[in-house]
């Protein structure tokens, strides 16, 4: 039979940093993917506008600076949201765990 381990407290800041860093990496990957898609959409709009005889710069300005913003903004916002969300959840758990801690059975 396994012995039950009780989780009475989770240190909020270390776990929030860990989750924030994971979200930062995921945000970097998603930022690169979305930046590449934005550039592809921009290219497609240029082609369609050329066939329509319209200047594409008047339609949708998704040039390189906005792609760079996606690559920077996704990881930063992912870290901030992941950090703050986990910090709040860990703090609430520590408050709730005073009466109702999690019991784990480890082998």
C-alpha atoms as a printed R data frame, in Angstrom:
    type eleno elety resid chain resno      x      y       z
1   ATOM     1    CA   UNK     A     1  0.000  0.000   0.000
2   ATOM     2    CA   UNK     A     2  1.274  3.454  -0.882
3   ATOM     3    CA   UNK     A     3  1.789  6.113   1.711
4   ATOM     4    CA   UNK     A     4 -0.343  9.269   1.308
5   ATOM     5    CA   UNK     A     5  1.530 12.532   0.906
6   ATOM     6    CA   UNK     A     6 -0.306 15.724   1.754
7   ATOM     7    CA   UNK     A     7  0.361 18.910  -0.209
8   ATOM     8    CA   UNK     A     8 -0.257 21.666   2.302
9   ATOM     9    CA   UNK     A     9  1.387 24.574   0.480
10  ATOM    10    CA   UNK     A    10  2.673 25.401  -2.977
11  ATOM    11    CA   UNK     A    11  5.342 28.122  -3.167
12  ATOM    12    CA   UNK     A    12  3.623 30.664  -5.455
13  ATOM    13    CA   UNK     A    13  6.574 32.546  -6.968
14  ATOM    14    CA   UNK     A    14  8.758 29.590  -8.105
15  ATOM    15    CA   UNK     A    15  5.847 27.767  -9.701
16  ATOM    16    CA   UNK     A    16  4.598 31.009 -11.300
17  ATOM    17    CA   UNK     A    17  8.055 31.617 -12.808
18  ATOM    18    CA   UNK     A    18  8.171 28.051 -14.156
19  ATOM    19    CA   UNK     A    19  4.727 28.294 -15.780
20  ATOM    20    CA   UNK     A    20  5.544 31.772 -17.092
21  ATOM    21    CA   UNK     A    21  8.704 30.461 -18.761
22  ATOM    22    CA   UNK     A    22  6.806 27.570 -20.350
23  ATOM    23    CA   UNK     A    23  4.249 30.064 -21.689
24  ATOM    24    CA   UNK     A    24  7.098 32.256 -22.947
25  ATOM    25    CA   UNK     A    25  8.485 29.396 -25.047
26  ATOM    26    CA   UNK     A    26  5.032 28.496 -26.355
27  ATOM    27    CA   UNK     A    27  4.391 32.183 -27.095
28  ATOM    28    CA   UNK     A    28  7.646 32.422 -29.031
29  ATOM    29    CA   UNK     A    29  6.680 29.457 -31.183
30  ATOM    30    CA   UNK     A    30  3.166 30.824 -31.767
31  ATOM    31    CA   UNK     A    31  4.532 34.309 -32.437
32  ATOM    32    CA   UNK     A    32  6.854 32.990 -35.142
33  ATOM    33    CA   UNK     A    33  4.068 30.937 -36.716
34  ATOM    34    CA   UNK     A    34  1.643 33.875 -36.689
35  ATOM    35    CA   UNK     A    35  4.297 36.269 -38.008
36  ATOM    36    CA   UNK     A    36  4.978 33.926 -40.920
37  ATOM    37    CA   UNK     A    37  1.241 33.654 -41.574
38  ATOM    38    CA   UNK     A    38  0.868 37.445 -41.445
39  ATOM    39    CA   UNK     A    39  3.643 37.797 -44.010
40  ATOM    40    CA   UNK     A    40  2.011 35.155 -46.212
41  ATOM    41    CA   UNK     A    41 -1.360 36.896 -45.983
42  ATOM    42    CA   UNK     A    42  0.340 40.186 -46.843
43  ATOM    43    CA   UNK     A    43  1.925 38.594 -49.917
44  ATOM    44    CA   UNK     A    44 -1.458 37.173 -50.940
45  ATOM    45    CA   UNK     A    45 -3.113 40.573 -50.539
46  ATOM    46    CA   UNK     A    46 -0.372 42.134 -52.680
47  ATOM    47    CA   UNK     A    47 -1.040 39.592 -55.437
48  ATOM    48    CA   UNK     A    48 -4.815 40.033 -55.277
49  ATOM    49    CA   UNK     A    49 -4.481 43.825 -55.220
50  ATOM    50    CA   UNK     A    50 -2.162 43.733 -58.227
51  ATOM    51    CA   UNK     A    51 -4.714 41.743 -60.202
52  ATOM    52    CA   UNK     A    52 -7.444 44.147 -59.106
53  ATOM    53    CA   UNK     A    53 -5.330 47.163 -60.092
54  ATOM    54    CA   UNK     A    54 -5.264 48.588 -56.570
55  ATOM    55    CA   UNK     A    55 -2.312 49.499 -54.383
56  ATOM    56    CA   UNK     A    56 -2.066 46.920 -51.598
57  ATOM    57    CA   UNK     A    57 -0.552 49.428 -49.180
58  ATOM    58    CA   UNK     A    58 -3.969 51.098 -48.991
59  ATOM    59    CA   UNK     A    59 -5.696 47.824 -48.098
60  ATOM    60    CA   UNK     A    60 -3.858 46.179 -45.214
61  ATOM    61    CA   UNK     A    61 -0.475 47.271 -43.893
62  ATOM    62    CA   UNK     A    62  0.924 43.983 -42.493
63  ATOM    63    CA   UNK     A    63  4.569 44.589 -43.306
64  ATOM    64    CA   UNK     A    64  7.658 43.413 -41.443
65  ATOM    65    CA   UNK     A    65  7.349 45.586 -38.297
66  ATOM    66    CA   UNK     A    66  4.025 44.012 -37.339
67  ATOM    67    CA   UNK     A    67  5.510 40.529 -37.844
68  ATOM    68    CA   UNK     A    68  8.355 41.472 -35.497
69  ATOM    69    CA   UNK     A    69  5.836 42.788 -32.975
70  ATOM    70    CA   UNK     A    70  4.074 39.400 -33.016
71  ATOM    71    CA   UNK     A    71  7.349 37.589 -32.337
72  ATOM    72    CA   UNK     A    72  8.056 39.869 -29.366
73  ATOM    73    CA   UNK     A    73  4.526 40.395 -27.991
74  ATOM    74    CA   UNK     A    74  3.391 36.763 -27.869
75  ATOM    75    CA   UNK     A    75  6.182 35.542 -25.558
76  ATOM    76    CA   UNK     A    76  6.017 38.587 -23.290
77  ATOM    77    CA   UNK     A    77  2.244 38.435 -22.913
78  ATOM    78    CA   UNK     A    78  2.388 34.649 -22.468
79  ATOM    79    CA   UNK     A    79  4.898 35.013 -19.647
80  ATOM    80    CA   UNK     A    80  2.951 37.765 -17.906
81  ATOM    81    CA   UNK     A    81 -0.408 35.978 -18.150
82  ATOM    82    CA   UNK     A    82  1.084 32.609 -17.162
83  ATOM    83    CA   UNK     A    83  2.980 34.136 -14.237
84  ATOM    84    CA   UNK     A    84  0.068 36.143 -12.843
85  ATOM    85    CA   UNK     A    85 -2.486 33.386 -13.393
86  ATOM    86    CA   UNK     A    86 -0.352 30.760 -11.677
87  ATOM    87    CA   UNK     A    87  0.548 33.149  -8.868
88  ATOM    88    CA   UNK     A    88 -3.153 33.728  -8.178
89  ATOM    89    CA   UNK     A    89 -4.028 30.011  -8.413
90  ATOM    90    CA   UNK     A    90 -1.176 29.013  -6.071
91  ATOM    91    CA   UNK     A    91 -2.161 31.698  -3.558
92  ATOM    92    CA   UNK     A    92 -5.801 30.591  -3.633
93  ATOM    93    CA   UNK     A    93 -4.741 26.950  -3.257
94  ATOM    94    CA   UNK     A    94 -2.608 27.810  -0.221
95  ATOM    95    CA   UNK     A    95 -5.602 29.520   1.323
96  ATOM    96    CA   UNK     A    96 -7.957 26.611   0.536
97  ATOM    97    CA   UNK     A    97 -5.413 23.929   1.497
98  ATOM    98    CA   UNK     A    98 -5.521 25.002   5.134
99  ATOM    99    CA   UNK     A    99 -8.828 23.102   5.415
100 ATOM   100    CA   UNK     A   100 -8.719 20.817   2.389
101 ATOM   101    CA   UNK     A   101 -5.180 19.802   1.306
102 ATOM   102    CA   UNK     A   102 -4.563 17.461  -1.625
103 ATOM   103    CA   UNK     A   103 -3.640 13.920  -0.651
104 ATOM   104    CA   UNK     A   104 -1.412 12.037  -3.122
105 ATOM   105    CA   UNK     A   105 -0.574  8.368  -3.001
106 ATOM   106    CA   UNK     A   106  2.993  7.842  -4.161
107 ATOM   107    CA   UNK     A   107  4.597  4.490  -4.868
